[in-house]
Amino acid sequence: MSEDMFSLKGKVALVTGASGAIGQEISVSLARAGADIIAMGRNMDRLRKTAEMVKKHKRDSAIISGDISKMEDVERISRESFTHFGRVDILVNNAGTNVFKKAEDFTEGDFNLIVNTNLKGSFFLSRLIAVGMRKNNAGNIIFITSQLGKTAMNFACLYGATKAALMQITRSLAFEWAKYNIRVNSVSPGPWSTGMLEPAFKNGKTKEALIRMTPTRRLGEEGDIGGAIVFLASDASRHITGQDLIVDGGFSISRIA
Ligand SMILES: NC(=O)c1ccc[n+]([C@@H]2O[C@H](COP(=O)([O-])OP(=O)(O)OC[C@H]3O[C@@H](n4cnc5c(N)ncnc54)[C@H](OP(=O)(O)O)[C@@H]3O)[C@@H](O)[C@H]2O)c1
């Protein structure tokens, strides 16, 4: 084990959804711990911003644009990832989406969008990246899931279903791939103040209620998740696999609204 058990020096991390709020923090935190970053997403301006932030920590970065819900893109993302640095040691499956509707209003198109983005893309990308990890007999995969994979809330029926499925995929892959020295864990954020939740905050009351239901009396914000990711990606957690780490200010233990 390295002298600094949280060090990621010499590692390469692929972060999907690195253009989003949480993905950007994850990328920068991994870079601060010493990893070079492959930032993947669709919004090139925001991906470039992430790459700039990584460079401030004197780490190298590459950008890959793609739609994780499309199989042809998933295959290309995997290929290009190995081309950039010759290896991928850490994969953070962070790209995700939601369509805020009641269960009875979802269309088949909504279903396909949510399932293909959150579940299918992450699963197949993990499988492809794991092929390279197996060659090095080492790897680390983290899925960003959600508290909504464990509890019910309005407008999150399909979103929650995909996140619950990712938690089970985490356990299954951890079980199957331990023999290749690949650890697989997930991180479940509680409600976060990012663009993703904006549609749910339109009436003003939802945000207030979520804050009231959180013992720390605030939503997750920048600086709250990077430490958990570095912990799971590093030797500090080397005997932990198949687990879900909740990062939610106590939201999941609270019953007071
Ligand atoms: N915000 C919350 O309260 C909360 C709570 C629990 C869990 N989470 C999870 O945390 C993760 C990050 O969410 P966030 O809050 O940072 O939301 P966000 O700012 O909306 O970011 C979402 C990210 O996912 C990417 N993405 C979405 N669809 C994609 C696709 N088809 N192909 C490639 N990339 C795609 C977006 O890329 P582009 O913008 O480039 O398209 C963006 O980088 C998600 O998995 C989300 O489910 C969020």
The ligand as an SDF file (V2000), in Angstrom:
LIG
                    3D

 48 52  0  0  0  0  0  0  0  0999 V2000
  -28.9030   16.0930   -8.1690 N   0  0  0  0  0  0  0  0  0  0  0  0
  -29.3510   15.2250   -7.2610 C   0  0  0  0  0  0  0  0  0  0  0  0
  -30.1200   15.5580   -6.3580 O   0  0  0  0  0  0  0  0  0  0  0  0
  -28.8870   13.7820   -7.3120 C   0  0  0  0  0  0  0  0  0  0  0  0
  -29.2220   12.9580   -6.2430 C   0  0  0  0  0  0  0  0  0  0  0  0
  -28.8390   11.6250   -6.2780 C   0  0  0  0  0  0  0  0  0  0  0  0
  -28.1260   11.1480   -7.3610 C   0  0  0  0  0  0  0  0  0  0  0  0
  -27.8110   11.9720   -8.3890 N   0  0  0  0  0  0  0  0  0  0  0  0
  -27.0720   11.3870   -9.5040 C   0  0  0  0  0  0  0  0  0  0  0  0
  -25.8400   12.0560   -9.6610 O   0  0  0  0  0  0  0  0  0  0  0  0
  -25.4280   11.9690  -11.0190 C   0  0  0  0  0  0  0  0  0  0  0  0
  -25.0280   13.3480  -11.5090 C   0  0  0  0  0  0  0  0  0  0  0  0
  -26.1750   14.1930  -11.4780 O   0  0  0  0  0  0  0  0  0  0  0  0
  -26.1000   15.7800  -11.2990 P   0  0  0  0  0  0  0  0  0  0  0  0
  -26.9040   16.1290  -10.1360 O   0  0  0  0  0  0  0  0  0  0  0  0
  -24.6860   16.2630  -11.3950 O   0  0  0  0  0  0  0  0  0  0  0  0
  -26.9520   16.2300  -12.5720 O   0  0  0  0  0  0  0  0  0  0  0  0
  -26.5410   17.0680  -13.8430 P   0  0  0  0  0  0  0  0  0  0  0  0
  -25.8160   18.3050  -13.4590 O   0  0  0  0  0  0  0  0  0  0  0  0
  -27.8100   17.1620  -14.6360 O   0  0  0  0  0  0  0  0  0  0  0  0
  -25.5120   16.0850  -14.5970 O   0  0  0  0  0  0  0  0  0  0  0  0
  -25.9200   14.9690  -15.2980 C   0  0  0  0  0  0  0  0  0  0  0  0
  -24.7400   14.4970  -16.1120 C   0  0  0  0  0  0  0  0  0  0  0  0
  -25.1110   13.3140  -16.8340 O   0  0  0  0  0  0  0  0  0  0  0  0
  -24.7720   13.4990  -18.1970 C   0  0  0  0  0  0  0  0  0  0  0  0
  -25.6800   12.7940  -19.0800 N   0  0  0  0  0  0  0  0  0  0  0  0
  -27.0320   12.7250  -19.0110 C   0  0  0  0  0  0  0  0  0  0  0  0
  -27.4950   11.9970  -20.0410 N   0  0  0  0  0  0  0  0  0  0  0  0
  -26.4080   11.6090  -20.7660 C   0  0  0  0  0  0  0  0  0  0  0  0
  -26.2410   10.8480  -21.9460 C   0  0  0  0  0  0  0  0  0  0  0  0
  -27.2730   10.3080  -22.5970 N   0  0  0  0  0  0  0  0  0  0  0  0
  -24.9950   10.6470  -22.4230 N   0  0  0  0  0  0  0  0  0  0  0  0
  -23.9200   11.1760  -21.7770 C   0  0  0  0  0  0  0  0  0  0  0  0
  -24.0160   11.9090  -20.6610 N   0  0  0  0  0  0  0  0  0  0  0  0
  -25.2550   12.1220  -20.1650 C   0  0  0  0  0  0  0  0  0  0  0  0
  -24.8870   14.9860  -18.4440 C   0  0  0  0  0  0  0  0  0  0  0  0
  -24.0890   15.2870  -19.5860 O   0  0  0  0  0  0  0  0  0  0  0  0
  -24.3710   16.5270  -20.5610 P   0  0  0  0  0  0  0  0  0  0  0  0
  -24.8290   17.6670  -19.7030 O   0  0  0  0  0  0  0  0  0  0  0  0
  -23.0270   16.7720  -21.1760 O   0  0  0  0  0  0  0  0  0  0  0  0
  -25.3970   16.0930  -21.5030 O   0  0  0  0  0  0  0  0  0  0  0  0
  -24.3080   15.5380  -17.1530 C   0  0  0  0  0  0  0  0  0  0  0  0
  -22.9110   15.5620  -17.2240 O   0  0  0  0  0  0  0  0  0  0  0  0
  -26.5840   11.3270  -11.7820 C   0  0  0  0  0  0  0  0  0  0  0  0
  -26.3550    9.9590  -11.9820 O   0  0  0  0  0  0  0  0  0  0  0  0
  -27.7590   11.5210  -10.8430 C   0  0  0  0  0  0  0  0  0  0  0  0
  -28.7530   10.5480  -11.0380 O   0  0  0  0  0  0  0  0  0  0  0  0
  -28.1660   13.2870   -8.3930 C   0  0  0  0  0  0  0  0  0  0  0  0
  1  2  1  0
  2  3  2  0
  2  4  1  0
  4  5  1  0
  4 48  2  0
  5  6  2  0
  6  7  1  0
  7  8  2  0
  8  9  1  0
  8 48  1  0
  9 10  1  0
  9 46  1  0
 10 11  1  0
 11 12  1  0
 11 44  1  0
 12 13  1  0
 13 14  1  0
 14 15  2  0
 14 16  1  0
 14 17  1  0
 17 18  1  0
 18 19  2  0
 18 20  1  0
 18 21  1  0
 21 22  1  0
 22 23  1  0
 23 24  1  0
 23 42  1  0
 24 25  1  0
 25 26  1  0
 25 36  1  0
 26 27  1  0
 26 35  1  0
 27 28  2  0
 28 29  1  0
 29 30  1  0
 29 35  2  0
 30 31  1  0
 30 32  2  0
 32 33  1  0
 33 34  2  0
 34 35  1  0
 36 37  1  0
 36 42  1  0
 37 38  1  0
 38 39  2  0
 38 40  1  0
 38 41  1  0
 42 43  1  0
 44 45  1  0
 44 46  1  0
 46 47  1  0
M  CHG  2   8   1  16  -1
M  END
$$$$
